């Protein structure tokens, strides 16, 4: 499975959203499911799935699906 597909599935599973509600323009707090609790669940699951440890600044700055792709590149995760 590609990293992009894994990344999308982590978003869907972590936030508990229906696949039809998912799109690449998702932004933090733009949907009810991506609140502070959902955010930390998402960060934890990304760390586990990609075997990385996100820095605090990256966790705070991870505010959209697209921005997350750039942040993960820092950890050598190509989406």
N, C-alpha and C positions, 0 to 999 in steps of 0.2 A: 504494500500500500504506500502511496506517495506521502511525503511529509505534509503536503497541502491538504490531502484528504484527512490525515490524522489530525492536523490542526483544526480543521472544520469540525470534525467529530468531537474533539475535546471541548470546543465552544458549545456545541449542541448539548452534549452530555453534562458539562459542568453547570451550564445555566438552566438546564432542564427545559429547553425550548423545543418546539416542534420543528422538524426539518423545513417545513414550509415557511416558518417565520425567520429562518436564517438567511442572511445575505451578507455580502462582503463589506457593506457600508455600516455594519453594526458599530455603535459607539457606546461607551460607558454611560449608564443611566438613561439611555435613549429608550430602553425597554425596561419594564418592571423587574425582569429576571436578572438584569445586570446591575445589581445594587452592590453595596460594599461586601456583603456576605458572598454573593455570586462571584464578585471579583476575586476574592481570596481563594475561593474554591477553584476558579479558573486558573489562577496562578499556581496553586499547588498541583493541580492536575497536569499543567504544562511542564512543570519541573519534573514530575514523576515520569510522564510519557517520553520526554526528550532527554531525560537524565542530565538535567542542568540545575543550577542554583541561581535564581534571579537575584540581582542586587536590588536593594530597597528602592533606589531611584528608578530603576526599570519597572518595578511593580507599580509605583506611583504614576509613572509616565505612560503606562500601557493602557491607553484610553480608547482604543479602537482596534478592530480586527486588522485593518491595514497597517496601523502603526506597530502592532504586535509583530508583524512579519519583519519589519526593520529591526526591532529590538532583538528578536530571536537570531538574526544574522550575527549579532555581536557574540552570540554563544555558539556560532558555527552550525546553526540549524537553518538550512536552506529550505524555504517554502516555495 
